[in-house]
Amino acid sequence: MNFTTVVPIANSKFPIDYQSKIVSFGSCFAENMASKFDYFKFQNSCNPFGILFHPIAIENCISRSVNLELFEEKELFFNNERWHNFDVHSDLSNTDKESLLIEINDLLVATNKQISEASHIIITYGTSWVYRNKPTNKLVANCHKVPQNQFDRELLSVSTIEKSIQNTINLIEKSNPNCKIIFTVSPVRHIKDGFVENQRSKANLIAALHSTFDNQHSTKSYFPSYEIMMDELRDYRFYSEDLLHPNQMAIDYIWERFVASSVADSDLATMNEIESIQRDLSHRPFNPSSKSYQKFQTQLENKINKIKSKFPFMNF
């Protein structure tokens, strides 16, 4: 008996391995996947400018980085006792204006280098709903708790998203023609937008992505995170307490589907070795001074040294 419908996923023609350099941009689900890359010690960086939800915010971030368009003081504003910039997440906000400017420009320069060196870039779109700042008439990545009357809310059309996706691809290829790009849509439900509105938002993203490129004949591909959540995991037991975000079981499952389709088979044994080390590192002994635990520590150190001899970039 089958109790779920399985979403078919073609194996990647350009799988990720331990020599790959991965850069991720996008929603909070991008961070869920990045934490998995970190756990298994892939060369990975995620969201240098914080969580970004919609296509134009991601495009703007990549555009500024690729073109080294540094942030200027006039682009910062003061609200709730902190300095902010509308293109970056509130996690980067600062009580000191000069410190904020230095930090985000340092991140911009670092991101330029990461994009130029990446073997794979993963982009996770969360929503088509955006907010336009009335005084500047620009779409923002984050409202930073500025009063709502300072913004107009809009739904990006399929054609607008298509254009943004193509701009993003062109920017990445300008910096790094050999980079492989994986797109996905976040399975997180944005119910604050409304139930129907959330579905419209996801539909526009999916329609735009699939009309922009052909999965079968391109270095661009689509991984169906949203579809796995909606079809294979169609049950509230796979959601966290807010009933909106995938819980850890769901994240683990989607990660397993990603590994099966997008990670090189030759590196699966290494992933198993690293998982064994991670479990050992989390072990808490009853008696740290015992001979058995000292032996365990020596064996663990040998495991780590063995894996680091093959992959010097790994840190435990």
Buried (B, 14 or more C-beta within 10 A) or exposed (E): EEEEEEBEBEEBEBBBBBEBBBBBBBBBBBBBBBBBBEEBBBBBBBBBBBBBBBBBBBBBBBBBBBEEEEBEEEBBBEBEEBBBBBBBBBEBBBEEBEEBBEBBBEBBEEBBEBBBEBBBBBBBBBBBBBBBBEEEEEBBBBBBEBEEEBBEEEBBEBEBBBBBBBBBBBBBBEBBEEBBBBBBBBBBBBEEBEEEBBEBBBEBBBBBBEEBBEBEEEBBBBBBBBBBBBEBBEEEEBBBEEEBBBBEEBBEBBBEBBBEBBBBEEBEEBBEBBEEBEEBEEEEEEEEEEEEBEEBBEEBEEBBEEBBEEBEEBEB
